Amino acid sequence: EQMMLMHGNVNQAQPKSQPSQGAVDAFELNVPAENVTKHWYDWEKKVWESKEISVLIDWQRPIAEGSLRVAYRMIDLSRPPGKRACAVKHIKAARYEGNDQYYIDIEMQEACRAVSRAFNSFKPPKPVTFLEAWVIKRKDSNLPK
């Protein structure tokens, strides 16, 4: 199995130049679907939840690469249109490999989202937002070529 960190709805990260005419994602992918297990942390309940979903991942063209992770475009077919475009990140350095770090990253992201919601409840001039994040687990441990 292979773990990956997923950030949801990259449409939220795109600047809004004009009102949307409908639910359209930032990009589309013409690649085979894969079934994965999605794990997310419910901050209010303080529990992890999981479900099986289908995703499309463009393994051929990374969208970003750093010293720790490489990022790819992904479509989450379990989400509604307009909220399916995501980024998925894979830890590439063997010395950082380990499932715990993925879950720690997600819990921290959810903590930041909770703090931002509390901050925004005071109606600041510029609200703070954090993208949703979750872990996906692939059944195949090798990245497609």
N, C-alpha and C positions, 0 to 999 in steps of 0.2 A: 504494500500500500504506500501511497505517497500523499503527503500533506501539502496543502497550499493555502496561502492567505488571500482572501478575496475582499475587495472593496466594492460596495454596491453603488449602483446608479451614478455612473460617471456623468450623466446628464446634469446632475446637481452641480457638478464642478464646472460646467460650461457656462460662460456668461450669457445672459438672456438679452439678445439683441432685439427680439420682437416677440409678441405673444405667440404661443404655439397654436397651430391650427388643429392639432390632434396629437395623439400619443405616438411620438416618433422617437426611436432610439438614436443615439449619437452615431452609431455605425451598425452595419450588418455583416455577418460572416457566412461564407459559403464553405463550411467544413462539416465533417460528420459529428453527430451528437455523441456525447459520452455520458454514462450514468455515474454519478458521484454521490457521496454522502455529505450533506451540508450540516455543519455544527455551528450554532450561534448561542450567544450568552444573553439571557434575559436579565437585564440589570435590576428590574423591579423585584423579580422573584429570586434572584441570585442562584439561578440554575442554568445548566447547559441543556439545550434541546437539539434534536437531530431529525432529518428527514432525507429521503432519497429524492434527487432531482436530476434533470438532464441539462447539460450545458454544451455550448460550442466554444472552443478555445482555438485561437489562431497561433499555433505553435511555430509557424514559419517566420513570423515577423515580430520580434520583441518590440514593445513600445518604449521601454526604458530599461536601463541596466546600471546597477551600482556595484559596490564592492561586496555587498551581502546578498542582494536579490536581483532577479530579472523579472520584468513585468510583461504580461501579454494581454491582449484584448479578449474579452469573454462575453458571451451572451448567456444569461441565466433564463432558461425557458420556463421556470416556475414563477417568474415575476410577470406582472402585467405589461403590455406594450407601453413604451415610453420610460420604463424602469428596468429594462433588461440589460442594457449595456453596462458592463462592469470591467474592472481590471483585476487580474489575478496575479499574485506574486509568488515566486518560488525561491526558497533559500537555496543558493547555489554552492556555498562553501561548506564542505564536509565538516569542518570544525564547528560550525553553528548548527548542524543537523540535530534534530531532536524535536519531538512532538510538543514538549512543554512550551517552548518559545512561541509557537503559533497561538496556543491558548492564552498565554500571558498577554500577547499583543492584542488579542481580541478583547479580553477583559479590560485592558487599559483604554482601548478605543471606546468601549461602552461607558467607562467611567467618565471619559472626556465628553462624550455625547450628553450624559446626564448633567454634568456641570454646565455645559453650554445651554441646555434647555432651562436650567435654573437661572442662569445669567440673563438669557433672553426674556424671561418672564418679567424682568424689570424694564422692558421696552428700550434697550439701548439704541443709540442712533445707527449703529452698525451691528446687526446680530452676528453671533458666532455659530458656525455649523460644523459638524463632523459627519463624514460619510458613514453609512452602515458598514460593518465589517463582519466577516465570518470565516470559518475554516471549511475548506472542502477536502475530502479524502478520496483520492483516485484509487481504483482497484489495481491498476497497472503501476508498478513502481518506476518504469522508464518513461522519460519524456519522449513523445513522438518525434521522429526525424523530419 
